[in-house]
Structures are given as C-alpha cells and as structure tokens.
Amino acid sequence: MRKYLYIIFLILTSIGFASCFEDDEQVTPLPIEEIKIPYSMYEYQTYYSLSNQAIGSYHHFADWDLGFESSKDGYHIILNYARFMYAGNTYSTDFYSIQANIANKMLYDNSSGNLDSTVLVDWIDISNPNDTVYSNNVYIIDRGKDEEGKDFGLKKITFEKLERDTFYIHFANLDNSEEYYYRVAKDTTKNFVLFSFEDGGKVSAQEPDKEVWDICFTKYSTIIPDDFGIPTDYLVRGVYLNPYKNIEVALDTINHFYRITPEMISDYKYTTNQDAIGYEWKIFENNNYRVLDKHSYILKNVNGSNYKLRFTNFFNDEGVRGYPSFELIEF
C-alpha cells in the first residue's frame, strides 16, 4: 500500500510541475497597449516619462560632447556616452606645448553612472571646502565616432574654474587651431548642461527638465567579454535611468510578466545604477537581434509609483532595427 501511495504522489507531483510550466507559457495577455519609440537608438537619444507615458524630448546623439553637472553643488563633467568618447589626462598644464596625444591612458566614463568614476573627475579638488583647487591639467578628448565609424577627431581642453555656477573652459585642436574660451552656465532644472565643441562651443541640444523624464533610450559605452572572454569596449544600445530620480530596478527572469504582482515587489534585489536596465533585454544571434521577452524589469520609486516593464521588439513596423517597443504596467 505504501508503494502505491508513493507512486501516486510522484504522478501528482509531476502533474503539478508540468501544469506550472505550461501555464507560464500560456498566460493570457492582458489588453495592454504596446508602447513604440519612433526614434532610432542608432541616431537619437530619447527621453521618456513612465508616469506620463510620453516622450519628453529627443536629440541626435552627436549633438553634444561634454555634460556639466548642474545641481547646486555639482562639479562633475561627463563624456557623451553615446559617441564612444575617450579622454585622458596629460598631467601637464602647458596648454600650447601639447600638440599630440601624450595621455598615458584614454578611458570612457563607467556606465554605472557613478560620477566619482568619471574620467574627468580630477580636474578639481573640493576635499577642503574652504580651498577649492583646480589642477589646470590639459586633457585630451577623443570625440568618438559616427555610425559609419568616422572619427569626430581630437580636442585638448583645460577646465579652468567653477565660479558663480559657471564652468570656465579653454579648448583647441591639438595644433592650437580653433582655440576658444567658453563659459558653461549651470541650469539647475537639468542634470547636466550639454556642451558641444562645434562652432567654437555651444549648448544647443539639451536634456529635458530632470523632473519630467525617467528613462533614456540611447547608445552607451560599456565592457563586454568578447568571444574569447576578454573584456572589450563596446558601444551598445540600451536604456539609462534618470540619475536625479533615484529609481530602483530589479530584473525578473523567472516569473511571467503578467504574473508579477505588487506583493512580490519586496522579494527582489534592486540597484540604482544608471545602466540597471541597460542593453541585455535583447541578444544578437544568427546575425540578428532577438528580444528576451522573459526579462521583466521592476521599477520602484518612479514619482511615488512602481512599474513593471517588458520589451517586446527592437524593430519598427518596417523591420528596421533600433526602434524598441515595450509593455508597461503601473502596480
């Protein structure tokens, strides 16, 4: 009798597990409108509000070079992560004598968004609040590449000071041609004021106000192991979080998107890294991209609300890649 009970238990257990996996594959979709981003991630940076389900603004990825932190006490300067830009410190203050790239290392900013890990962080020393020190070192800026792989070229720059909410900079080509001085004034409604070297310096392309967007669809530089497992610099297409919002993100690859409930929110491990959503919601295989629709992103603390998000496509209706679509549910 005990033997028969054991066999029945195994059968029932097998049925339970089988139905669980079958149900996961056969979850009936809810009537959710698919959100489609109409601007290519290969060409544009698109800022999106989750709460409004609307695009705040967009601009061409190459419209800026440097971002100047605009919070009240902000002093960091970032590279345009969408241009595959690098920068290096020459550790020399002799601006005119430097006519070649003599920087020992050329690096790009960490994709996590940690501002203390940015390449240009040591242009200023604020460790003593009563005595700000400016290095006046000359930095070499590699302005990156366009989509065809054409170089935007090199610049040299000195960050002279930050005074009365204004950054003072001095830049030129390596041969000292196209030499300019420029002042970048903070705008506290933005995370960063976006500056371009073009036309002697300008701030035409800008982020929307930091209060009105949550995620940005963009290219960015990061490190990915190559086919031999060697960490390699890559330019990827993904999603950045608005650093001002302090949004928390978790990834669920186990539960079906439609079965993730508010009661499960506390079960996840979250991060506020800028690239928490990033690029890994899709993979490149067989010379094409495929969206991983079992990757569900939980977003906490979005203007006081929580959301779950799942990508559904990386192609537009004409089959052109670079146009993400996703489902979004507030819960």
Number of C-alpha atoms within 10 A of each C-alpha: 5 6 8 9 10 11 11 11 12 12 11 12 11 12 11 12 11 11 11 12 10 11 12 15 10 10 12 9 8 7 6 10 10 14 15 18 20 13 18 21 25 19 17 20 23 25 25 23 18 22 17 11 11 14 19 17 17 19 17 17 22 20 21 25 24 21 22 23 22 22 17 10 8 15 21 20 24 22 26 26 24 26 24 23 24 21 24 21 23 19 14 15 14 12 20 12 11 18 12 13 19 15 16 10 13 17 18 23 26 20 20 16 19 12 17 12 15 19 23 21 15 18 21 19 14 12 9 8 8 7 9 13 15 16 17 20 20 25 28 26 26 24 23 22 16 16 10 6 8 9 13 14 12 18 22 27 22 22 21 18 19 19 9 8 17 17 19 16 18 16 25 20 18 22 14 16 9 14 15 16 14 16 14 20 17 23 17 16 15 19 23 24 23 25 21 18 19 12 8 13 18 16 18 12 17 18 21 19 15 16 14 21 26 24 21 24 26 26 25 26 21 21 14 14 11 11 8 6 8 10 12 11 15 14 16 21 21 21 24 24 26 24 16 13 17 17 23 19 24 19 20 16 12 11 13 17 24 15 10 16 11 13 8 10 18 8 8 12 12 17 17 20 20 23 20 24 23 22 18 15 22 19 12 10 8 7 6 8 15 16 19 16 16 17 21 25 21 28 25 21 13 18 14 8 12 20 19 24 19 22 22 21 23 22 19 17 9 6 9 10 16 23 19 22 19 17 17 22 15 14 15
